[in-house]
C-alpha cells in the first residue's frame, strides 16, 4: 500500500506524572513453581492448564458454549489475544463492542470469570494469530518511520499469506510511541478485570519476538534508531574508543561513526568479534523493547499481574535470549510431530526451559502447544498434537495452553468446533486433564542431575556463520537440522575444525551416551547458568570457539564447590565475543575432556554413574524414551514411556523400587496394570504414542 494512502496520527506519548515517593502496589498474582499463586486473595495455587479462544472471531452467542466446553475438557484458564489492528478500526478510533459486538472483550472475559475460568491476555502489539499484518493496524506497517530496514535501507518484508507486509522496527521511536498509545487505550478496558476483581491472572508482552521471523543475521535492523542504539550498546560494552578499536581490529572506528556489519565477511577469528557484537546487539534490542513495553503496560494500569513472553520454534538460534528479557515468565511454543527427530527437539527445548524455570521458582509453561494448524502450513495430525504435549510434560513442562482449544477461521483441527461443540478428540484431552489432576502432576519434579551447558557464544556464532542467506537458522532447526547442516565449515584459524560443528558434536556425543544408559539429563543455557544448574551434580560444557569470563568463573566456582565439571574440547583462549585472551583461562578443578573419540563419552558416563550415584532408567530397545517424576519426598509417582516411531515397540524397562505400573490414559485400558517381572517391566508402546503410568512401589 503506498504511504500516501493513509496518514498516521501524531503519536501521543504516555504522560506519567512523577511521584516523589512512589508506592509499589502489592502483587495481585505471584508465580509459583506449580503455577500461579492466588493465595493472597484467599485462594490456592492455580495450575496453568489453558486453552485459546479468540473472541473476535466468534459471534457472542457462541462464546458461552466454547468456554463451557473448555471447562468440561479440564482447562482452568482461557487464553486470548487482544488484536490492536482489529480494535483500532481507523487511526485514533477504537471499537470495543459498541459497533461490533464480537469486539466486546470485557463481556467475553466476564463470561469466562462467571464460569470459573481465569484468563491470560495478550495485547501485543504483535500477535500473529494468522491475522493479516499479524494484528497490527495497516497504517502502522506502511508508515516508513515504523519500518525495520535492510542494509540497503529498504523495508524488511515478511513473505507471509495472505499478504506480505513490512515488519516494524523494535528500535523505532515512532513505533514505540504508537504502541504506547494502543496500550493506554486497551488498558482502560482490561485493567478493571485484573484478579481478584476479574479473571486476568497473566499478561503477555508482545508475541514470538524473533524479529518477525526475519531473524537472519543480516536481515535487519538498520533503521536509523537501531544504529543509534547499536552505538550506545558498543559504548556501554567497550567504554573507550581505544578498547573498541582493539576489539574490532580497526584503527579508524569510533563510537560516533561505527556502523554494523551488513554481511558476513570474517576470515580470521579476530574478524569475528564485530559480527558477534552484532549478534549480541540483536538480543539486547529485543530485550530492551520487551522491557519498555512491559513498563508501559504497568504504567497504564496493568500492573500487579505477572508478565510473560512466548519463544517460537527454534528459539535457540534466534536473537531471543531468556537471560536478558526481564519479564516474569518465558514460555515456549510447541508445534511438533511424533517423529524421532522432533522428539529430540522437544527433549532439548523443554529440558532447557525446565532447568531455567526451576531455578527461578517459576512454572515451565508451554505458551502455545499446537492443537491443530493453520491451513497454509503442513498438516499436523491429532496424534502429533497430543504426542507433543505429553512428551513435553514428560520432560518437565508444568503448564500449557492449547492453541487452539476452540477452532476459528484460518485454523484447522482444534478439539472444540467454532460453535463450541466438543469433537471426539476432545475426550483425550479431557482424560489427560483428569490424569494430571489425579496425580497432582503440577507438583511433581523430573530429577535431572546432569546438565549439558550451551554457551551463548556458540549460539551467536552459529547465527553469524549461517551459510544459507535468506533461509534463516530457525528454518533449519524447525526441520530438524543442526549446526552441521547449516553453518560454515571454516575454522577461522582456531584449529580443530569449525567451532560451531565441534561444539555441537561434543554435546551430542554426551547426549547419546547419557540416553543410552538411561541417565536423565537436561540442557542449560550459558546466560542463565546460575539459575539453570543449581541442583546439578555433573556439568558438561562445550567450549569450542570461546566462553565469556563470567561463565568460566561460574564453572570454576561450581567445580570448587563439589560439582563435577567437564569441559571440552579445549580450555578457551578467547572470551564470549571471541576476543583473544592474554592467556587461556585457569583450569583449576575443572576436568578437561578433549573427546578425540566420541566413544569416550560413553566410558565417562559409565564412570560417573558409579562415582556420583546418578539415577538410571535402563531400557531396551532404544526406540523408546523414559521419564520419571517424583514428589517432594523423592518418591517416584509417574512415568512416561514415549515411542515416536511409526511402529509399535515392546520394551523392557528397569525402574528401581517400582513394583507395579498403572495406566492413566487410553489407548490402553484405563487402570490396566503391569507388574514387575525379573529384571524390570515388559510393556508395549504403540506407534507415535506416549504411555503415562502411575508408579506403585
C-alpha positions in Angstrom: 0.0 0.0 0.0 1.5 3.4 -1.0 2.3 5.6 2.0 0.3 8.4 0.5 -3.0 6.5 1.0 -3.1 6.9 4.8 -1.9 9.4 7.3 -0.8 8.3 10.7 -1.9 10.5 13.5 0.8 12.1 15.5 1.8 9.7 18.2 1.0 10.9 21.7 3.5 9.8 24.3 2.1 8.4 27.5 2.2 11.1 30.2 3.0 9.7 33.7 3.2 12.2 36.5 6.3 11.7 38.7 5.7 10.6 42.2 8.2 11.9 44.7 7.5 8.9 47.0 6.2 6.1 44.7 4.1 3.4 46.4 4.5 0.0 44.9 1.2 -1.9 44.9 1.3 -5.4 46.3 1.2 -8.0 43.5 -2.2 -9.4 42.8 -0.8 -12.7 41.4 2.6 -14.4 42.0 4.4 -17.1 40.1 5.0 -20.4 41.9 6.8 -23.5 40.7 3.4 -25.2 40.5 1.5 -22.5 38.6 0.0 -19.1 39.7 -0.1 -18.2 43.4 -3.5 -16.8 44.2 -3.2 -17.3 48.0 -3.1 -13.5 48.7 -6.8 -13.4 47.8 -7.6 -16.5 49.9 -7.4 -19.0 47.0 -4.9 -21.7 46.1 -2.1 -22.4 43.6 -3.7 -22.5 40.1 -2.1 -24.9 37.7 -1.5 -23.4 34.3 -3.9 -25.5 32.1 -5.2 -23.1 29.5 -6.8 -23.1 26.1 -7.0 -20.4 23.4 -10.3 -18.9 22.1 -10.3 -15.7 20.0 -13.5 -13.9 21.0 -13.5 -11.5 18.0 -13.6 -14.5 15.6 -16.9 -15.8 17.0 -20.4 -14.4 17.4 -21.0 -13.6 21.1 -23.8 -16.2 21.1 -21.0 -18.9 20.7 -18.8 -17.6 23.5 -20.6 -19.4 26.3 -20.6 -22.8 24.6 -16.9 -22.5 23.8 -16.0 -21.5 27.3 -18.2 -24.3 28.8 -16.6 -26.9 26.5 -13.1 -25.7 27.6 -14.1 -26.0 31.2 -15.5 -29.5 30.6 -12.2 -30.5 29.0 -10.5 -29.7 32.3 -8.9 -26.4 31.3 -8.7 -23.8 34.0 -7.8 -20.6 32.0 -8.8 -19.1 28.7 -6.1 -17.5 26.6 -6.9 -14.8 24.2 -5.1 -12.2 22.1 -6.5 -8.6 22.1 -5.7 -7.5 18.5 -4.7 -3.9 18.0 -5.4 -3.8 14.3 -9.0 -5.2 14.9 -10.0 -2.9 17.7 -8.5 0.3 16.2 -10.8 0.5 13.2 -9.2 3.6 11.8 -6.5 5.9 13.2 -7.5 7.1 16.6 -10.9 5.4 16.6 -11.5 2.2 18.7 -14.3 -0.3 18.9 -14.6 -2.5 22.0 -18.1 -3.7 21.2 -20.1 -0.5 20.7 -20.4 -1.2 17.0 -19.4 -4.8 16.5 -20.5 -7.0 19.4 -17.7 -9.5 18.6 -15.2 -6.9 19.9 -16.6 -6.7 23.4 -13.6 -8.2 25.1 -14.8 -7.1 28.5 -18.0 -9.1 28.1 -16.1 -12.1 26.9 -13.7 -12.0 29.9 -16.6 -11.5 32.4 -18.3 -14.6 30.9 -15.2 -16.6 31.4 -15.0 -15.3 35.0 -18.6 -16.3 35.7 -17.7 -19.9 34.6 -14.7 -20.1 37.0 -12.1 -19.6 34.3 -9.1 -17.3 34.7 -7.6 -15.5 31.8 -4.3 -15.0 30.0 -4.5 -11.8 27.9 -2.1 -11.0 25.1 -2.5 -7.4 23.8 0.5 -7.4 21.5 1.5 -5.2 19.8 2.5 -8.2 17.6 0.1 -11.2 18.0 0.4 -13.1 14.7 -2.8 -15.2 15.2 -2.7 -15.8 11.4 -4.1 -12.3 11.0 -3.2 -10.0 8.1 -0.3 -7.8 9.3 -0.1 -10.1 12.4 -2.7 -7.9 14.2 -1.0 -4.6 13.6 -3.0 -1.7 12.1 -2.4 -1.4 8.3 -1.3 2.3 8.6 1.3 1.3 11.2 3.1 -1.3 9.0 3.1 1.1 6.0 4.5 4.0 7.9 8.1 4.3 6.9 9.2 5.7 10.2 7.9 2.5 11.9 9.5 0.0 9.5 12.6 -2.1 10.1 15.2 -1.5 7.5 17.5 -3.7 5.4 21.2 -2.9 4.9 20.1 -1.1 1.7 17.5 1.0 3.6 14.6 -0.9 2.2 11.6 -2.1 4.2 12.1 -5.6 5.7 9.3 -7.6 4.1 7.7 -10.7 5.6 6.6 -13.1 2.8 3.5 -14.5 4.5 0.0 -15.3 3.4 -2.4 -13.8 2.8 -0.5 -10.5 2.3 3.3 -9.9 2.6 4.0 -6.8 4.7 6.9 -4.7 6.0 7.7 -5.6 9.6 8.1 -2.9 12.3 11.4 -1.8 13.8 11.6 -2.5 17.6 14.1 0.3 17.8 11.8 2.9 16.1 10.8 5.6 18.5 7.8 6.3 16.4 6.7 2.7 16.5 7.0 2.6 20.3 5.1 5.8 20.7 2.2 4.3 18.7 2.4 1.1 20.8 2.1 3.3 24.0 -1.0 4.9 22.5 -2.5 1.4 21.9 -1.6 0.2 25.4 -3.1 3.2 27.1 -6.4 2.6 25.3 -6.6 -1.1 25.8 -5.6 -0.9 29.4 -8.8 1.2 30.0 -10.7 -1.9 29.1 -8.6 -4.6 30.7 -7.2 -3.0 34.0 -10.5 -3.4 35.9 -10.6 -7.1 35.1 -7.3 -8.0 36.9 -7.6 -10.7 39.6 -9.2 -10.7 42.0 -11.9 -8.3 40.7 -11.7 -10.1 37.3 -10.2 -13.1 35.6 -6.9 -11.8 34.3 -4.0 -13.5 36.0 -1.3 -13.4 33.4 -0.3 -10.8 30.9 1.7 -11.5 27.7 4.0 -8.8 26.3 4.3 -9.0 22.5 4.5 -12.4 20.8 7.2 -14.6 19.4 9.6 -11.7 19.3 12.2 -13.2 16.9 12.2 -10.1 14.6 9.0 -11.3 12.9 10.8 -14.4 11.6 13.2 -12.3 9.6 15.9 -13.3 12.0 18.8 -13.8 9.7 22.0 -12.3 11.0 22.0 -9.5 8.4 18.3 -9.2 7.5 17.7 -6.3 9.9 17.6 -3.9 11.7 19.4 -1.0 10.1 16.7 1.6 11.0 18.4 4.9 12.0 17.1 4.5 15.5 18.6 1.0 15.6 22.0 2.2 14.5 21.9 4.8 17.3 21.1 2.1 19.8 23.9 -0.1 18.4 26.4 2.7 19.0 25.1 3.1 22.6 25.4 -0.6 23.1 29.0 -0.6 22.0 29.9 2.4 24.2 28.4 0.6 27.2 30.4 -2.6 26.4 33.8 -1.1 25.5 33.8 2.1 27.4 36.7 3.7 25.5 37.4 4.2 21.7 40.7 2.5 22.2 39.1 -0.6 23.6 36.6 -0.6 20.7 39.4 -0.3 18.1 41.4 -3.1 19.7 38.3 -5.4 19.7 37.3 -4.7 16.2 40.9 -4.6 14.8 40.1 -1.3 13.1 42.2 1.8 13.6 39.6 4.3 12.5 36.5 3.1 14.2 34.7 5.4 16.8 31.5 5.3 18.8 30.0 8.1 16.8 30.7 6.7 13.3 30.7 2.9 13.8 28.2 1.0 11.6 27.0 -2.5 12.0 28.2 -5.3 9.6 25.9 -5.8 6.7 27.1 -9.3 5.6 29.4 -12.0 6.9 32.9 -11.3 5.8 35.2 -12.7 8.6 38.3 -14.6 7.5 40.0 -14.9 10.8 38.9 -15.4 14.4 39.7 -11.7 15.1 37.4 -10.7 12.4 34.5 -12.5 14.1 34.4 -10.0 17.0 32.3 -7.3 15.3 29.9 -10.0 14.0 29.5 -11.4 17.5 28.8 -7.9 18.7 26.0 -7.5 16.1 24.5 -10.8 17.2 24.6 -9.8 20.8 23.1 -6.4 19.9 20.0 -8.1 18.4 19.4 -9.8 21.7 19.9 -6.5 23.5 17.5 -4.7 21.1 14.7 -7.3 21.7 15.2 -7.4 25.5 15.1 -3.6 25.7 11.9 -3.4 23.6 10.1 -6.1 25.7 11.1 -4.3 28.9 9.9 -1.0 27.5 6.5 -2.5 26.6 6.2 -4.1 30.0 6.8 -0.8 31.8 4.3 0.9 29.6 1.6 -1.7 30.3 2.2 -1.3 34.1 2.1 2.5 33.9 -1.2 2.3 32.1 -2.7 0.3 34.9 -2.0 -3.3 34.0 0.3 -3.8 37.0 0.3 -6.4 39.7 0.0 -9.3 37.2 2.9 -11.5 36.1 4.2 -10.7 32.6 5.4 -13.3 30.1 6.6 -13.8 26.6 6.5 -16.8 24.3 9.5 -18.1 22.3 8.7 -19.7 19.0 10.2 -22.9 17.5 14.0 -22.9 17.1 14.3 -20.2 19.7 17.9 -21.3 20.4 19.1 -19.9 17.0 17.2 -16.7 17.2 18.1 -13.4 18.9 15.7 -14.3 21.8 17.7 -14.7 25.0 15.9 -15.7 28.1 18.8 -14.5 30.2 18.3 -10.9 29.0 14.5 -10.5 28.8 13.4 -9.2 32.2 9.8 -10.5 32.3 8.4 -12.7 34.9 7.9 -15.8 32.8 9.3 -17.0 29.5 7.4 -19.9 27.8 7.8 -21.9 24.7 5.6 -22.6 21.6 5.3 -26.3 20.5 4.3 -27.3 17.0 6.0 -30.7 16.5 5.3 -34.1 15.0 5.5 -37.5 16.5 8.8 -38.4 14.9 12.2 -39.3 16.5 13.7 -36.1 15.1 11.0 -33.9 16.6 11.1 -35.9 19.8 14.8 -35.0 20.3 13.9 -31.3 19.7 11.2 -31.5 22.4 13.6 -33.0 24.8 16.3 -30.3 24.3 13.9 -27.4 24.3 11.8 -28.5 27.2 14.6 -29.6 29.5 16.4 -26.2 29.0 13.1 -24.4 29.8 12.6 -26.5 32.9 16.1 -26.1 34.2 15.8 -22.3 33.9 12.3 -22.1 35.4 13.2 -24.4 38.3 16.0 -22.1 39.3 13.7 -19.1 39.1 10.9 -20.9 41.0 8.5 -20.4 38.1 6.3 -23.0 36.3 7.7 -24.3 33.0 5.0 -23.2 30.6 4.1 -24.2 27.0 2.6 -20.8 26.0 1.3 -22.4 22.7 1.0 -26.1 22.4 -0.4 -26.7 19.0 -3.8 -28.4 18.7 -4.4 -28.2 15.0 -2.6 -26.0 12.5 -3.1 -23.0 10.1 -4.4 -24.2 6.7 -1.4 -22.8 4.8 1.1 -24.9 6.9 1.9 -28.5 6.7 -0.8 -30.5 8.4 -0.4 -31.7 12.0 -2.4 -34.8 12.9 -4.3 -35.1 16.1 -1.8 -37.7 17.3 1.0 -35.3 16.6 -0.5 -32.7 18.8 -1.2 -35.0 21.7 2.2 -36.6 21.4 3.9 -33.2 21.5 2.0 -32.1 24.6 2.6 -35.4 26.5 6.3 -35.7 25.7 6.8 -32.0 26.8 5.0 -32.9 30.0 7.3 -35.9 30.3 10.4 -33.7 30.1 9.1 -31.4 32.8 6.5 -29.0 31.4 4.2 -28.0 34.2 1.6 -25.9 32.4 0.3 -25.5 28.8 -2.0 -23.5 26.6 -3.8 -25.5 23.9 -3.6 -23.4 20.7 -6.3 -23.5 19.6 -8.8 -25.1 22.0 -11.7 -23.6 20.0 -11.5 -23.6 16.2 -11.8 -20.4 14.2 -11.1 -19.0 10.8 -7.5 -19.7 9.4 -7.2 -22.8 11.7 -7.9 -26.5 11.3 -8.2 -29.2 13.9 -9.0 -27.8 17.3 -10.7 -30.2 19.7 -13.7 -27.8 20.0 -15.5 -26.6 16.9 -16.4 -23.0 16.2 -19.9 -23.4 17.8 -18.4 -24.7 21.0 -19.2 -28.4 20.4 -16.5 -30.9 21.5 -15.1 -33.1 18.8 -14.3 -36.8 19.5 -10.7 -35.9 20.1 -11.6 -33.6 22.9 -12.2 -36.7 25.1 -8.4 -37.5 25.0 -7.5 -34.0 26.3 -10.2 -34.4 29.0 -8.7 -37.7 30.0 -5.2 -36.1 30.2 -6.6 -33.3 32.4 -8.1 -35.8 34.7 -4.9 -37.7 35.0 -2.9 -34.6 35.7 -5.3 -33.6 38.4 -5.5 -37.1 40.0 -1.7 -37.4 40.2 -1.2 -33.7 41.2 1.2 -33.6 38.3 1.9 -29.9 38.6 3.6 -30.5 42.0 5.9 -33.3 40.7 9.5 -33.0 39.5 11.6 -34.7 36.9 15.1 -35.1 38.5 17.9 -34.5 36.0 21.2 -34.2 37.8 23.3 -33.8 34.6 23.3 -30.6 32.6 24.6 -30.1 29.1 25.7 -26.4 29.1 25.4 -24.4 25.8 27.4 -21.2 25.9 25.6 -18.2 24.3 28.8 -17.6 22.3 28.2 -20.9 20.5 24.7 -19.9 19.5 25.7 -16.4 18.4 28.5 -17.8 16.3 26.0 -20.2 14.7 23.8 -17.2 13.7 26.7 -15.3 12.3 28.2 -18.2 10.3 24.9 -19.4 8.9 25.6 -20.4 5.4 22.2 -20.2 3.6 21.4 -16.5 3.4 17.7 -15.8 3.4 16.9 -19.3 4.8 17.4 -18.4 8.4 18.9 -20.7 11.1 15.5 -21.0 12.6 14.1 -22.6 9.5 16.8 -25.2 9.5 16.2 -26.1 13.1 12.5 -26.4 12.6 13.1 -29.1 10.1 15.5 -30.8 12.5 18.8 -29.7 11.1 21.7 -28.5 13.3 24.9 -26.5 13.1 26.5 -29.2 10.9 23.9 -28.8 8.2 23.6 -25.0 8.3 26.9 -23.4 9.4 30.1 -22.5 7.6 32.8 -25.1 8.0 35.7 -22.7 8.3 37.8 -22.9 11.5 38.9 -19.2 11.2 42.4 -20.1 12.3 41.2 -21.5 15.6 42.2 -25.1 14.8 40.3 -28.3 15.4 37.6 -27.6 12.8 34.6 -25.2 12.7 33.8 -24.2 16.3 30.1 -24.5 15.8 30.3 -28.0 14.4 32.8 -29.0 17.0 30.8 -27.7 19.9 27.6 -29.3 18.7 29.3 -32.6 18.2 30.7 -32.5 21.7 27.3 -32.0 23.3 25.6 -34.6 21.1 28.2 -37.2 22.0 27.3 -36.9 25.7 23.6 -36.7 24.9 23.7 -40.0 23.1 25.8 -41.6 25.9 23.5 -40.5 28.6 20.4 -41.5 26.8 21.9 -45.0 26.0 22.4 -45.7 29.7 19.1 -44.2 30.8 20.5 -41.2 32.8 18.1 -38.3 33.0 19.7 -35.1 31.8 18.8 -31.6 30.8 20.2 -28.7 28.8 21.1 -25.3 30.3 21.8 -22.0 28.5 25.1 -20.3 29.3 23.4 -16.9 30.0 21.1 -18.5 32.6 23.8 -20.7 34.1 23.4 -19.6 37.7 19.7 -20.4 37.8 19.7 -23.4 35.4 22.3 -25.5 37.2 21.5 -25.1 40.9 20.7 -28.8 41.6 23.2 -30.3 39.1 25.8 -32.8 40.1 27.6 -33.0 36.8 28.0 -30.2 34.3 29.3 -30.7 30.7 30.1 -27.6 28.8 31.2 -27.2 25.1 34.0 -24.7 25.0 34.7 -24.6 21.2 35.4 -21.0 20.0 35.2 -19.1 23.2 33.4 -18.7 26.6 32.7 -15.5 28.4 34.7 -14.9 31.5 31.6 -14.8 33.7 30.6 -18.3 32.6 34.1 -19.7 33.1 34.2 -18.2 36.6 30.8 -19.8 37.4 32.0 -23.2 36.1 35.1 -22.9 38.3 33.0 -22.0 41.3 30.8 -25.0 40.8 33.8 -27.3 40.5 35.4 -25.8 43.6 32.1 -26.4 45.5 31.9 -30.1 44.7 30.0 -30.3 41.4 31.8 -32.4 38.8 32.5 -30.1 35.8 33.7 -31.4 32.4 34.6 -29.1 29.5 36.0 -29.6 26.0 37.4 -29.9 23.5 39.9 -27.4 25.0 40.3 -24.7 27.6 39.2 -21.5 25.9 41.8 -18.9 24.9 39.0 -16.5 23.7 36.1 -14.8 25.5 32.5 -14.9 24.6 32.9 -12.2 22.0 35.9 -14.2 20.6 38.4 -11.7 21.7 41.8 -13.2 22.3 42.7 -13.6 25.9 46.1 -12.8 27.2 46.3 -16.4 28.4 43.9 -19.3 28.5 41.6 -19.5 31.4 42.9 -21.2 34.6 41.5 -24.8 34.7 41.6 -25.3 38.5 39.3 -28.1 39.5 37.6 -28.3 36.0 38.1 -31.6 34.2 39.2 -31.2 30.5 37.9 -33.9 28.2 39.1 -33.3 24.6 36.9 -36.3 23.4 39.2 -37.2 20.5 37.0 -40.2 20.0 33.2 -39.9 20.6 33.2 -43.4 22.2 35.0 -41.8 25.2 31.8 -40.1 26.2 30.1 -43.4 26.9 33.0 -44.6 29.1 33.0 -41.3 31.0 29.2 -41.5 31.6 29.6 -45.1 32.9 32.3 -43.9 35.3 30.2 -41.0 36.5 27.2 -43.2 37.2 29.3 -45.2 39.6 31.1 -42.2 41.1 28.2 -39.9 41.6 25.4 -42.4 42.1 23.4 -41.0 39.1 19.9 -42.3 38.7 19.4 -44.5 35.7 16.3 -46.0 34.0 17.8 -48.5 31.6 15.5 -49.7 28.8 15.7 -51.7 25.6 15.3 -51.2 22.7 16.4 -47.6 22.4 13.4 -46.7 20.2 11.5 -45.6 23.3 12.3 -42.9 25.9 11.6 -43.0 29.6 10.9 -40.2 32.0 10.1 -40.4 35.7 8.6 -37.8 38.0 8.9 -37.6 41.8 7.1 -35.9 44.6 8.7 -33.6 47.1 9.9 -36.5 49.2 11.7 -38.0 46.2 9.2 -40.8 45.7 8.6 -41.8 42.1 5.0 -41.2 41.2 4.5 -41.0 37.4 6.4 -42.5 34.5 6.1 -41.7 30.8 7.1 -44.2 28.0 7.4 -42.4 24.7 7.5 -44.1 21.2 7.9 -41.5 18.4 8.5 -44.2 15.8 5.9 -45.4 13.2 5.9 -49.0 14.6 4.7 -50.5 17.9 7.6 -51.3 20.3 7.7 -53.9 23.0 10.2 -52.8 25.6 11.8 -53.8 28.9 12.3 -51.0 31.4 14.1 -51.0 34.8 12.5 -48.7 37.3 14.3 -49.2 40.7 11.9 -49.6 43.6 8.7 -49.8 41.5 6.5 -53.0 41.7 3.5 -52.0 39.5 2.7 -49.6 36.7 -0.9 -48.4 36.3 -2.1 -46.8 33.1 -3.6 -43.4 33.5 -4.7 -42.8 29.9 -6.1 -44.5 26.7 -5.4 -46.1 24.3 -4.6 -48.8 26.9 -7.4 -49.6 29.2 -7.5 -47.1 32.0 -6.2 -48.5 35.2 -4.7 -51.6 33.5 -1.7 -52.8 35.5 1.7 -54.0 34.5 3.5 -56.0 37.2 7.3 -56.1 37.6 8.9 -59.3 36.4 12.5 -60.5 36.8 14.7 -57.6 35.7 12.1 -55.0 35.1 8.8 -54.2 33.3 7.7 -55.6 30.0 5.3 -53.2 28.2 4.1 -52.3 24.7 4.1 -48.8 23.5 2.0 -48.2 20.3 3.5 -46.2 17.4 3.6 -42.4 17.9 2.2 -42.7 21.4 3.0 -41.7 25.0 2.0 -44.1 27.8 1.5 -42.2 31.1 1.5 -44.5 34.1 1.3 -44.2 37.9 4.1 -45.9 39.8 3.4 -48.1 42.7 6.3 -49.3 44.9 
